[in-house]
Amino acid sequence: MLLTKIALFSCLLVLSTFADFSPLKHKTCDHKGTILSVTAENFEALKEGTKTVAKFKVGQKPKIRIEFTAHSNSETMKNQIKAKIEDNLLDFPQPGRNACKFGVQCPVVAGQSQTFEQEIEIQDNQKGYNNIPVRWEIVNDKGEAEVCIIFLAKVV
């Protein structure tokens, strides 16, 4: 009986770890790898007309999880986030660009599944961004995007 309760508690604990992640509506851009899933936590998906927008709140730290299969071998991987503000593509602040420190197993082997997971802080100076395209890439050591997604974001 005790073992059954422990097993049930362990299962619930594991499920609660993944329960907060929801699919993040996105489009893909030019990339070499295979994107398996894109999920995030600490955001709200808003339907605005025909578009879905990811709403983030100042002070929160949403986390994005991208599962993918790499197309090429690579010693390292880096991630880059850019936001299109007016007509400018600007670097989005992030805690680090080395994707190997955010779950990607380096060196990367072609055909091997990878999980990238990074938390970003939504800062006060980003408040008021409305329906801005965010471009998130994971790039191999040849400079090729293994992952490239674009999603709309709103900061309140």
Backbone as a chain_set.jsonl record, in Angstrom:
{"seq": "MLLTKIALFSCLLVLSTFADFSPLKHKTCDHKGTILSVTAENFEALKEGTKTVAKFKVGQKPKIRIEFTAHSNSETMKNQIKAKIEDNLLDFPQPGRNACKFGVQCPVVAGQSQTFEQEIEIQDNQKGYNNIPVRWEIVNDKGEAEVCIIFLAKVV", "coords": {"N": [[0.826, -1.2, 0.0], [1.888, 1.269, 0.847], [3.971, 1.501, -1.006], [2.476, 1.77, -3.339], [1.256, 4.262, -2.918], [3.533, 5.876, -2.864], [4.487, 5.494, -5.465], [2.328, 6.578, -6.922], [2.401, 9.26, -6.027], [4.924, 9.97, -7.022], [4.444, 9.805, -9.788], [2.515, 11.846, -10.077], [4.063, 14.032, -9.354], [5.97, 14.092, -11.419], [4.232, 14.532, -13.612], [3.221, 17.054, -12.896], [5.412, 18.608, -13.323], [5.469, 18.903, -16.063], [3.017, 19.959, -16.607], [2.543, 22.707, -16.75], [3.413, 23.634, -19.189], [2.427, 24.749, -22.364], [1.307, 24.462, -25.78], [2.996, 26.611, -28.043], [1.925, 28.782, -30.342], [3.218, 29.113, -33.538], [5.159, 30.014, -36.458], [7.3, 28.524, -38.885], [10.617, 29.377, -39.946], [13.356, 29.628, -42.269], [15.195, 26.751, -41.833], [17.324, 23.951, -40.906], [17.034, 21.649, -39.308], [14.647, 19.328, -37.756], [11.726, 20.348, -36.341], [10.169, 19.298, -33.488], [8.432, 19.938, -31.352], [7.079, 22.928, -29.864], [6.795, 24.558, -26.949], [5.633, 26.485, -24.116], [5.742, 28.166, -20.911], [4.107, 30.222, -18.419], [2.702, 32.176, -19.928], [0.029, 33.593, -21.863], [-2.161, 32.467, -24.311], [-3.606, 34.394, -26.714], [-6.383, 34.988, -28.766], [-6.549, 36.986, -31.481], [-8.415, 38.242, -33.76], [-7.626, 36.603, -36.661], [-5.237, 35.73, -35.775], [-2.975, 34.247, -33.386], [-1.687, 35.326, -30.37], [1.044, 35.482, -28.149], [0.8, 36.345, -24.888], [2.665, 38.08, -22.56], [3.661, 38.934, -19.235], [5.054, 41.75, -17.562], [7.794, 41.315, -15.417], [7.437, 38.622, -15.096], [8.849, 35.354, -15.75], [8.876, 33.751, -18.388], [9.239, 30.48, -19.796], [10.636, 28.803, -22.503], [10.36, 25.862, -24.422], [11.905, 23.911, -26.765], [11.733, 21.209, -28.778], [13.687, 19.276, -30.896], [15.172, 17.744, -33.823], [18.431, 17.494, -34.799], [19.951, 18.424, -37.9], [22.584, 18.43, -38.689], [25.904, 17.463, -37.609], [27.43, 19.079, -34.846], [29.723, 20.921, -32.956], [29.081, 22.882, -31.136], [26.195, 24.851, -30.17], [24.243, 27.753, -30.637], [21.842, 30.078, -29.39], [19.578, 32.53, -30.554], [17.627, 35.408, -30.164], [15.426, 37.552, -31.692], [13.555, 40.532, -31.994], [11.066, 42.144, -33.858], [10.767, 45.417, -33.948], [8.945, 48.091, -34.861], [10.441, 48.856, -37.81], [12.782, 47.585, -37.321], [15.007, 44.903, -36.597], [15.734, 43.693, -33.631], [18.1, 42.574, -31.153], [17.003, 40.463, -28.594], [17.027, 40.671, -25.087], [18.657, 38.119, -23.242], [19.498, 35.394, -21.002], [21.744, 33.97, -21.805], [23.621, 32.747, -24.617], [24.633, 30.307, -25.315], [23.466, 27.417, -26.337], [24.042, 24.897, -25.452], [24.14, 25.044, -22.746], [21.563, 25.075, -22.034], [20.15, 22.7, -22.143], [20.631, 21.411, -24.622], [22.453, 18.735, -25.855], [25.749, 18.759, -26.228], [28.764, 17.639, -27.873], [26.624, 17.968, -30.723], [24.848, 15.446, -32.386], [23.958, 14.554, -35.631], [20.583, 13.821, -36.408], [19.896, 13.145, -33.855], [17.641, 13.553, -31.169], [16.913, 16.593, -29.476], [16.461, 18.731, -26.63], [15.796, 21.964, -25.992], [15.695, 24.446, -23.521], [14.808, 27.451, -22.149], [14.635, 30.182, -19.916], [13.342, 33.432, -19.931], [13.482, 36.838, -18.916], [10.839, 39.07, -18.61], [10.994, 42.404, -19.072], [10.469, 45.695, -17.644], [10.864, 47.779, -19.487], [9.943, 46.673, -21.8], [7.272, 46.736, -21.823], [4.151, 47.305, -23.36], [4.786, 46.485, -25.885], [3.227, 45.262, -28.687], [1.798, 42.715, -30.404], [4.247, 41.968, -31.646], [6.555, 40.491, -33.905], [8.511, 37.768, -32.945], [11.565, 36.288, -33.417], [13.107, 33.252, -33.069], [16.015, 31.451, -32.962], [18.039, 28.501, -33.2], [21.291, 27.849, -33.706], [23.778, 26.111, -35.572], [27.355, 25.224, -35.462], [28.235, 25.947, -37.955], [26.899, 28.137, -38.631], [24.347, 27.753, -39.543], [20.829, 27.695, -39.26], [19.37, 25.425, -37.17], [16.984, 25.351, -35.951], [14.249, 27.488, -36.424], [11.9, 29.698, -35.511], [8.955, 31.758, -35.557], [6.945, 33.836, -33.643], [4.084, 35.694, -32.498], [4.12, 38.301, -30.1], [2.975, 39.904, -27.111], [3.334, 42.359, -24.651], [2.394, 43.078, -21.407]], "CA": [[0.0, 0.0, 0.0], [2.782, 2.419, 0.923], [4.661, 1.594, -2.293], [1.504, 2.277, -4.308], [1.125, 5.704, -2.675], [4.781, 6.523, -3.277], [4.499, 5.467, -6.931], [1.325, 7.539, -7.382], [2.937, 10.589, -5.739], [6.016, 10.204, -7.975], [3.831, 10.075, -11.096], [1.904, 13.175, -10.024], [5.149, 15.002, -9.318], [6.499, 14.167, -12.782], [3.219, 15.175, -14.449], [3.106, 18.476, -12.558], [6.562, 19.274, -13.915], [5.174, 19.192, -17.459], [1.642, 20.435, -16.737], [2.474, 24.142, -16.991], [3.803, 23.944, -20.558], [1.349, 24.714, -23.36], [1.825, 24.714, -27.131], [3.2, 28.002, -28.442], [1.581, 28.919, -31.766], [4.358, 29.71, -34.235], [5.44, 29.647, -37.843], [8.721, 28.224, -39.029], [11.364, 30.108, -40.951], [14.359, 28.78, -42.902], [15.995, 25.977, -40.887], [17.783, 22.65, -41.407], [16.599, 20.551, -38.448], [13.227, 18.995, -37.69], [11.126, 20.832, -35.1], [9.209, 18.314, -32.991], [7.405, 20.664, -30.599], [7.427, 24.218, -29.258], [5.882, 24.819, -25.84], [6.103, 27.525, -23.2], [4.969, 28.349, -19.687], [3.99, 31.615, -17.961], [2.187, 33.054, -20.969], [-1.374, 33.341, -22.19], [-2.42, 32.513, -25.753], [-4.77, 35.23, -27.015], [-6.851, 34.968, -30.151], [-6.847, 38.346, -31.934], [-8.808, 38.061, -35.16], [-7.186, 35.299, -37.179], [-3.897, 35.461, -35.246], [-2.797, 33.903, -31.978], [-0.606, 36.129, -29.813], [1.506, 35.063, -26.824], [0.8, 37.503, -23.982], [3.6, 37.959, -21.447], [3.522, 40.006, -18.249], [6.283, 42.307, -17.012], [8.191, 40.719, -14.147], [7.395, 37.161, -15.162], [9.964, 34.703, -16.436], [8.394, 32.623, -19.177], [10.231, 29.508, -20.238], [10.295, 28.171, -23.777], [10.96, 24.538, -24.635], [11.877, 23.531, -28.177], [12.251, 19.867, -29.031], [14.044, 19.21, -32.312], [16.191, 16.798, -34.262], [19.45, 18.229, -35.546], [20.248, 17.983, -39.259], [24.037, 18.342, -38.859], [26.774, 17.382, -36.438], [27.897, 20.408, -34.46], [30.412, 20.934, -31.659], [28.361, 23.812, -30.262], [24.958, 25.454, -30.689], [23.904, 28.995, -29.943], [20.476, 30.524, -29.664], [19.45, 33.976, -30.694], [16.247, 35.886, -30.174], [15.303, 38.904, -32.239], [12.18, 41.037, -32.035], [10.899, 43.195, -34.87], [10.145, 46.602, -33.371], [8.769, 48.969, -36.011], [11.087, 48.199, -38.955], [14.102, 47.14, -36.89], [15.139, 43.585, -35.991], [16.608, 43.949, -32.491], [18.414, 41.46, -30.263], [16.178, 40.416, -27.389], [17.884, 40.291, -23.96], [18.515, 36.744, -22.776], [20.525, 35.082, -20.011], [22.916, 33.333, -22.404], [23.427, 32.321, -26.001], [25.156, 28.96, -25.495], [22.342, 26.478, -26.22], [24.525, 23.703, -24.748], [23.877, 25.266, -21.316], [20.113, 25.101, -21.852], [19.566, 21.394, -22.427], [21.138, 20.772, -25.838], [23.593, 17.874, -25.55], [26.845, 19.035, -27.158], [28.547, 17.923, -29.284], [25.345, 17.526, -31.276], [24.95, 14.412, -33.417], [22.856, 14.635, -36.601], [19.536, 12.814, -36.227], [19.632, 12.943, -32.431], [16.656, 14.492, -30.612], [17.43, 17.547, -28.494], [15.479, 19.584, -25.964], [16.308, 23.265, -25.559], [14.752, 25.071, -22.594], [15.386, 28.684, -21.612], [13.76, 31.145, -19.257], [13.716, 34.821, -20.197], [12.778, 37.772, -18.032], [10.12, 40.15, -19.283], [11.404, 43.604, -18.354], [9.554, 46.832, -17.647], [11.021, 48.592, -20.706], [9.303, 45.974, -22.915], [5.824, 46.895, -21.681], [3.525, 48.019, -24.464], [5.004, 45.79, -27.157], [1.933, 44.699, -29.053], [1.825, 41.908, -31.629], [5.552, 42.04, -32.298], [7.106, 39.2, -34.302], [9.729, 37.334, -32.263], [12.256, 35.241, -34.193], [13.97, 32.489, -32.17], [16.802, 30.493, -33.731], [19.132, 27.728, -32.62], [22.205, 27.839, -34.839], [24.917, 25.205, -35.403], [28.661, 25.887, -35.544], [28.459, 26.399, -39.339], [26.073, 29.33, -38.808], [23.057, 27.373, -40.118], [19.751, 27.547, -38.273], [18.769, 24.099, -37.013], [15.613, 25.693, -35.564], [13.875, 28.886, -36.616], [10.459, 29.898, -35.339], [8.476, 33.131, -35.374], [5.636, 33.924, -33.0], [3.679, 37.051, -32.128], [4.148, 38.52, -28.656], [2.403, 41.125, -26.548], [3.818, 42.507, -23.275], [1.54, 43.953, -20.59]], "C": [[0.871, 1.266, 0.0], [3.52, 2.609, -0.406], [3.742, 2.143, -3.377], [1.343, 3.786, -4.16], [2.369, 6.459, -3.126], [4.851, 6.589, -4.802], [3.523, 6.488, -7.501], [1.816, 8.97, -7.181], [4.045, 10.939, -6.734], [5.473, 10.534, -9.357], [3.217, 11.467, -11.136], [2.961, 14.267, -10.038], [5.744, 15.188, -10.712], [5.511, 14.876, -13.694], [3.107, 16.661, -14.157], [4.274, 19.267, -13.119], [6.257, 19.71, -15.343], [3.821, 19.87, -17.649], [1.554, 21.912, -17.107], [2.818, 24.524, -18.43], [2.619, 23.762, -21.492], [1.955, 24.953, -24.734], [1.923, 26.216, -27.41], [2.979, 28.079, -29.951], [2.704, 29.682, -32.459], [4.33, 29.32, -35.708], [6.921, 29.305, -37.898], [9.321, 29.135, -40.09], [12.469, 29.165, -41.442], [15.241, 28.087, -41.861], [16.294, 24.6, -41.46], [17.215, 21.479, -40.612], [15.105, 20.292, -38.546], [12.691, 19.45, -36.338], [10.035, 19.853, -34.692], [8.087, 18.97, -32.2], [7.975, 21.971, -30.064], [6.367, 24.487, -28.203], [6.478, 25.91, -24.955], [5.233, 27.519, -21.953], [5.016, 29.823, -19.296], [3.651, 32.577, -19.098], [0.719, 32.698, -21.177], [-1.539, 33.46, -23.701], [-3.709, 33.287, -25.988], [-5.122, 35.101, -28.484], [-7.229, 36.4, -30.506], [-7.13, 38.286, -33.429], [-8.423, 36.667, -35.611], [-5.833, 34.879, -36.607], [-3.953, 35.045, -33.783], [-1.554, 34.625, -31.489], [-0.254, 35.58, -28.434], [1.612, 36.304, -25.944], [1.697, 37.198, -22.784], [3.413, 39.149, -20.519], [4.891, 40.436, -17.737], [6.543, 41.666, -15.649], [8.142, 39.2, -14.142], [8.608, 36.638, -15.921], [9.435, 33.5, -17.207], [9.555, 31.74, -19.624], [9.738, 28.896, -21.539], [11.041, 26.844, -23.882], [10.781, 24.188, -26.113], [12.51, 22.149, -28.296], [12.488, 19.748, -30.529], [15.042, 18.084, -32.565], [17.16, 17.563, -35.148], [19.699, 17.589, -36.912], [21.739, 17.696, -39.422], [24.735, 18.09, -37.533], [27.262, 18.791, -36.124], [28.555, 20.327, -33.088], [29.662, 21.796, -30.65], [27.057, 24.229, -30.938], [24.761, 26.764, -29.939], [22.469, 29.355, -30.288], [20.475, 32.033, -29.745], [17.979, 34.33, -30.83], [16.267, 37.307, -30.712], [13.827, 39.276, -32.271], [12.123, 42.154, -33.072], [10.082, 44.32, -34.251], [10.146, 47.669, -34.459], [9.422, 48.281, -37.209], [12.468, 47.652, -38.603], [14.039, 45.753, -36.263], [16.183, 43.71, -34.89], [16.868, 42.679, -31.697], [17.574, 41.568, -29.007], [17.074, 39.977, -26.239], [17.595, 38.861, -23.509], [19.676, 36.405, -21.848], [21.767, 34.408, -20.578], [22.597, 32.83, -23.79], [23.912, 30.894, -26.255], [24.039, 27.951, -25.254], [22.742, 25.203, -25.483], [24.325, 23.837, -23.239], [22.389, 25.272, -21.008], [19.471, 23.811, -22.378], [20.055, 20.691, -23.671], [22.407, 20.0, -25.474], [24.678, 18.062, -26.608], [28.019, 18.108, -26.865], [27.253, 17.286, -29.788], [25.61, 16.526, -32.404], [23.725, 14.52, -34.328], [21.877, 13.493, -36.368], [19.16, 12.556, -34.782], [18.637, 13.998, -31.931], [17.293, 15.332, -29.515], [16.268, 18.297, -27.866], [16.192, 20.828, -25.457], [15.26, 23.885, -24.651], [15.42, 26.291, -21.972], [14.308, 29.589, -21.046], [14.262, 32.542, -19.615], [12.903, 35.724, -19.281], [12.127, 38.867, -18.861], [10.339, 41.42, -18.46], [10.43, 44.756, -18.562], [9.65, 47.653, -18.94], [10.43, 47.914, -21.946], [7.782, 46.125, -22.885], [5.278, 47.722, -22.847], [3.823, 47.419, -25.826], [3.715, 45.064, -27.493], [2.026, 44.002, -30.408], [3.145, 42.028, -32.387], [6.004, 40.633, -32.701], [8.422, 38.93, -33.563], [10.304, 36.166, -33.06], [13.265, 34.56, -33.27], [14.681, 31.428, -32.992], [17.778, 29.744, -32.833], [20.038, 27.387, -33.794], [23.381, 26.905, -34.559], [26.237, 25.95, -35.602], [29.059, 26.283, -36.97], [27.659, 27.673, -39.634], [24.718, 29.047, -39.419], [22.023, 27.213, -39.009], [19.246, 26.107, -38.296], [17.293, 24.266, -36.668], [15.406, 27.161, -35.883], [12.358, 28.977, -36.522], [10.17, 31.386, -35.2], [7.111, 33.053, -34.71], [5.351, 35.376, -32.654], [3.627, 37.172, -30.616], [3.549, 39.875, -28.302], [2.875, 41.18, -25.098], [2.94, 43.509, -22.544], [2.103, 44.088, -19.194]], "O": [[0.617, 2.207, -0.752], [3.676, 3.735, -0.879], [4.185, 2.9, -4.241], [1.299, 4.508, -5.156], [2.275, 7.545, -3.699], [5.23, 7.615, -5.365], [3.849, 7.189, -8.459], [1.662, 9.806, -8.072], [4.104, 12.063, -7.231], [5.977, 11.436, -10.026], [3.379, 12.19, -12.119], [2.774, 15.31, -10.665], [5.993, 16.316, -11.137], [5.91, 15.739, -14.476], [2.916, 17.454, -15.078], [4.149, 20.467, -13.367], [6.726, 20.757, -15.789], [3.511, 20.314, -18.754], [0.572, 22.327, -17.723], [2.534, 25.648, -18.843], [1.903, 22.762, -21.428], [3.009, 25.581, -24.844], [1.031, 26.984, -27.049], [3.744, 27.516, -30.733], [3.092, 30.765, -32.02], [3.591, 28.432, -36.133], [7.701, 29.748, -37.055], [8.636, 29.598, -41.002], [12.492, 27.999, -41.046], [15.948, 28.748, -41.1], [15.617, 24.134, -42.376], [16.942, 20.423, -41.183], [14.393, 20.943, -39.311], [13.158, 18.983, -35.299], [9.095, 19.606, -35.447], [6.921, 18.606, -32.354], [9.178, 22.104, -29.841], [5.185, 24.627, -28.518], [7.668, 26.215, -25.036], [4.141, 26.949, -21.936], [5.86, 30.576, -19.781], [4.239, 33.652, -19.214], [0.239, 31.655, -20.733], [-1.105, 34.444, -24.3], [-4.775, 32.888, -25.519], [-4.241, 35.105, -29.344], [-8.134, 36.969, -29.896], [-6.215, 38.281, -34.252], [-8.842, 35.672, -35.02], [-5.337, 33.796, -36.916], [-4.855, 35.437, -33.042], [-0.496, 34.548, -32.113], [-1.14, 35.252, -27.644], [2.408, 37.203, -26.215], [1.515, 36.198, -22.09], [3.051, 40.24, -20.959], [5.772, 39.608, -17.507], [5.63, 41.499, -14.84], [8.74, 38.561, -13.277], [9.291, 37.376, -16.63], [9.533, 32.365, -16.741], [10.684, 32.197, -19.803], [8.573, 28.519, -21.662], [12.199, 26.73, -23.482], [9.667, 24.171, -26.636], [13.677, 21.953, -27.956], [11.615, 20.072, -31.335], [15.662, 17.554, -31.644], [16.76, 18.199, -36.124], [19.66, 16.367, -37.055], [22.121, 16.822, -40.201], [24.229, 18.452, -36.471], [27.479, 19.597, -37.028], [28.002, 19.729, -32.164], [29.615, 21.481, -29.461], [26.852, 23.985, -32.127], [25.074, 26.867, -28.753], [21.953, 28.984, -31.342], [21.264, 32.715, -29.091], [17.206, 33.653, -31.509], [17.029, 38.153, -30.244], [12.966, 38.44, -32.542], [13.016, 42.997, -33.149], [8.873, 44.198, -34.054], [11.202, 48.1, -34.923], [8.978, 47.197, -37.589], [13.238, 47.293, -39.495], [13.129, 45.457, -35.489], [17.376, 43.821, -35.171], [15.997, 41.818, -31.573], [17.45, 42.646, -28.425], [17.815, 39.005, -26.385], [16.44, 38.449, -23.407], [20.721, 37.053, -21.898], [22.765, 34.291, -19.868], [21.447, 32.522, -24.105], [23.626, 30.33, -27.311], [23.7, 27.658, -24.107], [21.883, 24.503, -24.946], [24.342, 22.833, -22.528], [21.991, 25.453, -19.857], [18.395, 23.835, -22.976], [19.909, 19.473, -23.775], [23.321, 20.548, -24.858], [24.547, 17.588, -27.736], [28.26, 17.806, -25.696], [26.85, 16.213, -29.338], [26.475, 16.734, -33.253], [22.592, 14.571, -33.849], [22.277, 12.348, -36.157], [18.207, 11.827, -34.509], [18.775, 15.183, -32.232], [18.105, 14.843, -28.73], [15.222, 18.479, -28.489], [17.075, 20.751, -24.603], [14.07, 23.857, -24.965], [16.472, 26.178, -21.344], [13.227, 29.74, -21.614], [15.466, 32.798, -19.601], [11.772, 35.403, -18.918], [12.767, 39.504, -19.697], [9.925, 41.503, -17.303], [9.67, 44.782, -19.529], [8.643, 48.161, -19.431], [10.415, 48.507, -23.025], [7.09, 45.695, -23.808], [5.882, 48.713, -23.258], [3.195, 47.79, -26.818], [3.175, 44.332, -26.663], [2.3, 44.635, -31.428], [3.162, 42.172, -33.61], [5.853, 39.689, -31.925], [9.326, 39.766, -33.56], [9.614, 35.185, -33.338], [14.171, 35.21, -32.748], [14.04, 30.603, -33.642], [18.274, 30.279, -31.842], [19.624, 26.73, -34.749], [23.921, 26.897, -33.453], [26.246, 27.15, -35.876], [30.11, 26.891, -37.169], [27.726, 28.219, -40.735], [23.999, 29.978, -39.783], [22.315, 26.658, -37.95], [18.755, 25.63, -39.319], [16.458, 23.439, -37.037], [16.287, 27.986, -35.64], [11.631, 28.412, -37.339], [11.025, 32.167, -34.782], [6.232, 32.31, -35.147], [6.268, 36.188, -32.533], [3.154, 36.268, -29.927], [3.607, 40.837, -29.069], [2.827, 40.174, -24.391], [2.76, 44.641, -22.993], [1.525, 44.785, -18.36]]}, "num_chains": 1, "name": "protein.A"}
